Amino acid sequence: MPPAKKRTRTYDPVKIRAAVTAQFGQVRRAVSGLTPEQLALPTRLGEWTVRDLAAHLTMAVAAVGRALERPEPARADLALLDYPSATAPFAAAIADGARQLAAAEPDLDALYARTEEELTERLAAAPESRVLDLRSGAMSLTDFLVTRTIELVVHTDDLNAAVPGLDIPYDRQALAACTRLLADALAAKAPGASTEVRIPPYAVVQCVEGPRHTRGTPPNVVETDPLTWIRLATGRVAWTEALADAKVSASGERADLRGLLPVLA
């Protein structure tokens, strides 16, 4: 008998809307208190400064409103798990746009306030069933908002790493959605059931080809915390570094994930 097909994870539209709004609000409050010296600090994202990164986050959120302004496609043809690969071709254009926006908008607080207001207004008028016309394809509004939790959570971590003592908090629902989507992306990249990846309290997925585990303790287990997983999945931390720092535990001959990471470049 062939293995049962894994069901695609679904997300609560109300919770995802609240998560995106809440995490953007956390970032807005932190960015408003940054000094010019802090905004000029480098980040771990190549040539991007903190100001560039802060501007990029408004672009990531404003993309929701821009998509809602366009005519609605007949149906969604871009699945949520297509997101990690679908955006890669646009990376250079996104980076250029962030730097241009940062130069054009010296008042980041005003930019964040305007972006937050527009997001709130547009989401209030958009039905849960809305399909968005994106440059990478047509995607449901809820699924696109899930991808915004990745943008917000990953770059919140980038900001915290760049500015000592910033410590922007993570909205629980945003952190959960980001963790789950990146875990599911790993399972889609390496389908199978020989290895169990545990990211408590948010996600458990099975992946990697090999003998299927059916009961008892799995022979191949990887376990880590949500932020370490997000850093691994996005290339912020190397697999060997996380192991050496005891940030991840891996047992079993199929528990070495270094060849599968990152899942989102």
C-alpha positions, 0 to 999 in steps of 0.5 A: 500500500502506498504511503498516505498523501500528506495534507497541506497545512491550513491557517486560520485567516483571522489569526494570520491577519492579526499576526501580521498586523501585530508583528508589524506594529512591534517592528514599527515601535522599535524602528521609531526609537532608532537613532541615526547612528543605529539606522546606519549600522550594517546588517548580516544581509550584505550591503543593507544597513538597518535603514534599508532593512527597515524600509524593506519591511514596509515594502513587504507589508505594503505588497498586500495592499498593492495586490488588493488594488489589482483585479482579482484573478479567476483562481489561485495557481501559486501554492503556499509551499511554492513561495520559497522558490517563487521569490528567488528570481526577484531578489535583486529587484527587491534589494534595489527597491529597498535601498531606493525607498530608504533613500526616498523616505527619510522619515521612517516613522511616517512611512511605517504609520502610512503603511500600517494604516493602509494595511488595516484599511485594505484588510478590513475591506477584503474578504477571506476568499480574495485571490491576489495577482502577484508577480510570481502567480495568483495566491490566496490572500490568507496564504500571502499573509502567511508569507508575510509572517516569514518576512516579518519574523525573519527580518525582526531577527535580522534587526535584533542581530544588527542593533545591540539591545533592540530585542523586538518581541515576536508575536506568537502567532506570527512566529508559529506560522513562520516556523510551520511554513519553513518546516513544511517547505523542508518536508516538500523539498525532501519528501519521505518519512525516515526523519522527524524534525521537531520544533516545539511548540509549533511544528513536527514534520517528517521528511527524507527518503528511507525506511518509514517510521511507524511506531515508538521513538523515530530512529532519526530525530532533529530537534531545535527551537523556533528561532534557531530553526528559522535561522537554519532554514534561511541560511542565517546560521550554518548546520555545523555551527548550530550543532557545535553550539548545541542549538540543535540536536540530531540523532540517526544516520539520516538526521544530517540536514546540512545538504537540505538547508537553507530552504529559503535563500 
